[in-house]
């Protein structure tokens, strides 16, 4: 088993664990930050080294690792900083979105060059799909932080769908005034094109991001998952 194959399974486990923490009671949501802090370390170890036949050069390779360590350090500092001393959180969200998005592209490139489609490769493809959804959740959170009211409930309750429970107004950091879990939930609703309609993007920026996530989700399922599953079935039939 190669290092990249181990990364596939570890990354899938971390993505699933992070998503589980979104459903935990409020006092246990901090466990999600543990998963986010572990994610760049696993990605750098598994996807940080150059692979494949396309030479990207040393600069992109080093830049990817640097971006990963920067995302890890920013998340760690954010976790350890008292709430009243935290800023808006937008730089951290954008940094994380850039790193996770780039990681998804490197993961897809690695999957495309796998000589044989195994169960672990399919796990890697599923991990890539979840990474795209988590990236969208980070971007939606950044949009809502910069432009409050970008997302609202379908009933027109003035942003109640993305507001935290009573007492959130006492938190000084604006990123903590949004419901991170709800925005990640909406990101996966867009990614899967389910369209429950309980959360609605109302600003042009939020609407265009939502459309883009929906297009990326359907494209990923059709091209990446579809091709890999057909190759896997072909291998099983031989």
C-alpha positions as CSV (number, residue, x, y, z in Angstrom):
1,X,0.0,0.0,0.0
2,X,1.5,3.4,-1.0
3,X,1.4,6.5,1.1
4,X,-1.2,8.0,-1.2
5,X,-3.5,5.0,-0.7
6,X,-3.2,5.4,3.0
7,X,-4.0,9.0,2.6
8,X,-7.2,8.1,0.8
9,X,-8.6,6.1,3.7
10,X,-7.3,8.5,6.4
11,X,-8.7,11.5,4.6
12,X,-12.1,9.8,4.2
13,X,-12.2,9.0,7.9
14,X,-11.4,12.6,8.9
15,X,-14.0,14.1,6.5
16,X,-16.7,11.8,7.8
17,X,-15.6,12.6,11.4
18,X,-15.8,16.3,10.8
19,X,-19.3,16.0,9.3
20,X,-20.4,13.9,12.3
21,X,-19.3,16.7,14.7
22,X,-21.7,19.1,12.9
23,X,-24.5,17.1,14.4
24,X,-23.2,17.0,17.9
25,X,-24.6,19.1,20.7
26,X,-23.3,22.7,20.9
27,X,-20.8,21.9,23.7
28,X,-19.1,19.2,21.6
29,X,-18.8,21.1,18.3
30,X,-15.2,22.0,19.1
31,X,-14.3,18.4,18.2
32,X,-14.7,19.5,14.6
33,X,-11.7,21.8,14.9
34,X,-9.6,18.7,15.9
35,X,-10.5,17.1,12.6
36,X,-9.8,20.3,10.7
37,X,-6.4,20.5,12.4
38,X,-5.6,16.9,11.5
39,X,-6.7,17.3,7.9
40,X,-3.8,19.3,6.5
41,X,-1.3,17.1,8.1
42,X,-2.8,14.0,6.4
43,X,-3.1,15.8,3.1
44,X,0.5,17.1,3.1
45,X,1.8,13.7,3.9
46,X,-0.2,11.9,1.3
47,X,-0.6,14.5,-1.5
48,X,2.3,16.9,-0.7
49,X,4.9,15.0,-2.8
50,X,4.9,15.3,-6.6
51,X,3.4,12.3,-8.5
52,X,2.4,11.4,-12.0
53,X,3.8,12.2,-15.4
54,X,3.0,15.9,-15.5
55,X,5.9,18.0,-14.0
56,X,4.6,21.0,-12.1
57,X,8.0,22.1,-11.0
58,X,9.3,22.7,-7.5
59,X,7.6,25.9,-6.9
60,X,3.9,24.6,-7.0
61,X,5.0,21.6,-4.9
62,X,6.5,23.8,-2.2
63,X,3.7,26.3,-2.4
64,X,1.2,23.6,-1.8
65,X,3.0,22.4,1.3
66,X,3.5,26.0,2.5
67,X,-0.3,26.6,2.1
68,X,-1.1,23.5,4.0
69,X,1.1,24.4,6.9
70,X,-0.2,27.9,6.9
71,X,-3.8,26.5,7.0
72,X,-2.8,24.3,9.9
73,X,-1.1,27.0,11.9
74,X,-4.0,29.5,11.3
75,X,-6.5,26.9,12.5
76,X,-4.4,26.0,15.5
77,X,-3.9,29.7,16.5
78,X,-7.6,30.3,16.0
79,X,-8.5,27.4,18.3
80,X,-6.1,28.5,21.0
81,X,-7.0,32.2,20.9
82,X,-9.6,33.5,23.4
83,X,-12.9,34.3,21.7
84,X,-12.8,38.0,22.6
85,X,-9.4,38.4,20.9
86,X,-10.4,36.7,17.6
87,X,-10.8,38.7,14.4
88,X,-13.4,38.2,11.7
89,X,-12.0,34.8,10.7
90,X,-12.3,35.6,7.0
91,X,-8.5,35.2,6.2
92,X,-8.5,31.8,7.9
93,X,-11.6,30.7,6.0
94,X,-10.2,31.8,2.7
95,X,-6.9,30.2,3.4
96,X,-8.5,26.9,4.3
97,X,-10.8,27.1,1.3
98,X,-7.8,27.6,-1.1
99,X,-5.9,24.8,0.5
100,X,-8.7,22.3,0.6
101,X,-9.8,23.2,-2.9
102,X,-6.2,22.7,-4.2
103,X,-6.0,19.4,-2.3
104,X,-9.2,18.3,-4.1
105,X,-7.6,19.0,-7.5
106,X,-4.4,17.1,-6.6
107,X,-6.5,14.2,-5.3
108,X,-8.5,14.0,-8.5
109,X,-5.2,14.1,-10.5
110,X,-3.9,11.3,-8.5
111,X,-7.0,9.2,-8.9
112,X,-6.9,9.7,-12.7
113,X,-3.4,8.3,-12.8
114,X,-4.1,5.2,-10.7
115,X,-3.2,2.1,-12.8
116,X,-5.8,0.0,-11.0
117,X,-9.0,1.0,-9.4
118,X,-9.3,-0.7,-6.0
119,X,-11.5,-0.1,-2.9
120,X,-9.1,2.3,-1.5
121,X,-9.1,4.3,-4.7
122,X,-12.9,4.6,-4.6
123,X,-12.5,5.7,-0.9
124,X,-10.2,8.4,-2.2
125,X,-12.8,9.5,-4.8
126,X,-15.4,9.7,-2.0
127,X,-13.0,11.7,0.1
128,X,-12.5,14.1,-2.7
129,X,-16.2,14.6,-3.1
130,X,-16.5,15.4,0.7
131,X,-13.6,17.7,0.4
132,X,-15.4,19.7,-2.3
133,X,-18.4,20.0,0.0
134,X,-16.3,21.1,3.0
135,X,-14.6,23.7,0.8
136,X,-18.0,25.0,-0.3
137,X,-19.0,25.3,3.4
138,X,-15.9,27.4,4.1
139,X,-16.5,29.7,1.2
140,X,-20.2,30.1,2.2
141,X,-19.1,30.9,5.7
142,X,-16.6,33.6,4.4
143,X,-19.3,35.1,2.2
144,X,-21.8,35.3,5.1
145,X,-19.1,36.8,7.3
146,X,-18.2,39.5,4.8
147,X,-21.8,40.1,3.6
148,X,-24.2,39.3,6.5
149,X,-27.6,38.1,5.3
150,X,-26.2,36.4,2.1
151,X,-28.2,33.3,3.2
152,X,-31.6,33.2,4.8
153,X,-34.4,30.8,5.6
154,X,-37.0,30.1,2.9
155,X,-39.6,31.6,5.3
156,X,-37.9,35.0,5.1
157,X,-37.0,35.1,8.8
158,X,-34.2,37.5,8.2
159,X,-31.2,35.1,8.4
160,X,-32.5,33.0,11.3
161,X,-31.4,29.9,9.4
162,X,-27.7,30.8,9.8
163,X,-27.9,32.5,13.2
164,X,-26.6,30.9,16.3
165,X,-28.7,30.2,19.4
166,X,-29.6,33.0,21.8
167,X,-26.5,34.5,23.3
168,X,-24.5,34.6,20.1
169,X,-24.7,38.4,20.1
170,X,-22.3,38.4,23.1
171,X,-19.6,36.9,20.9
172,X,-17.3,39.5,19.5
173,X,-15.9,37.6,16.6
174,X,-18.2,37.9,13.6
175,X,-17.5,34.5,12.2
176,X,-18.9,33.0,15.4
177,X,-22.2,34.8,14.8
178,X,-23.0,32.5,12.0
179,X,-24.1,28.9,12.2
180,X,-21.2,27.0,10.6
181,X,-23.0,23.7,10.7
182,X,-26.0,25.1,8.8
183,X,-23.9,26.6,6.1
184,X,-22.0,23.3,5.6
185,X,-25.3,21.6,5.4
186,X,-26.4,24.0,2.7
187,X,-23.1,23.4,0.9
188,X,-23.8,19.7,0.6
189,X,-27.4,20.4,-0.4
190,X,-26.0,22.4,-3.3
191,X,-23.3,19.8,-4.1
192,X,-25.8,17.0,-4.3
193,X,-28.4,19.2,-6.0
194,X,-31.0,18.0,-3.6
195,X,-32.6,21.4,-3.2
196,X,-34.6,21.1,0.1
197,X,-35.3,24.9,-0.1
198,X,-35.0,25.5,3.6
199,X,-32.0,27.8,3.1
200,X,-31.9,30.3,0.3
201,X,-28.9,32.4,-1.1
202,X,-30.2,36.0,-1.5
203,X,-27.2,38.0,-2.6
204,X,-25.7,37.7,-6.1
205,X,-22.4,36.5,-4.7
206,X,-24.1,33.7,-2.6
207,X,-26.3,32.7,-5.6
208,X,-23.4,32.4,-8.0
209,X,-21.3,30.4,-5.5
210,X,-24.3,28.1,-5.0
211,X,-24.7,27.6,-8.7
212,X,-21.0,26.9,-9.1
213,X,-21.0,24.3,-6.3
214,X,-24.0,22.6,-7.9
215,X,-22.2,22.4,-11.3
216,X,-19.0,21.1,-9.6
217,X,-21.0,18.4,-7.7
218,X,-22.7,17.0,-10.8
219,X,-19.5,17.2,-12.8
220,X,-17.6,15.3,-10.1
221,X,-20.1,12.5,-9.9
222,X,-20.3,12.1,-13.7
223,X,-16.6,12.3,-14.6
224,X,-14.6,11.2,-11.5
225,X,-16.9,8.8,-9.7
226,X,-18.6,7.5,-12.9
227,X,-15.3,6.7,-14.7
228,X,-13.7,5.1,-11.6
229,X,-16.7,2.9,-10.8
230,X,-16.9,1.8,-14.4
231,X,-13.2,0.9,-14.4
232,X,-13.7,-0.9,-11.0
233,X,-16.6,-2.9,-12.4
234,X,-14.6,-3.8,-15.5
235,X,-11.7,-5.0,-13.4
236,X,-14.1,-7.1,-11.3
237,X,-15.6,-8.7,-14.4
238,X,-12.3,-9.9,-15.7
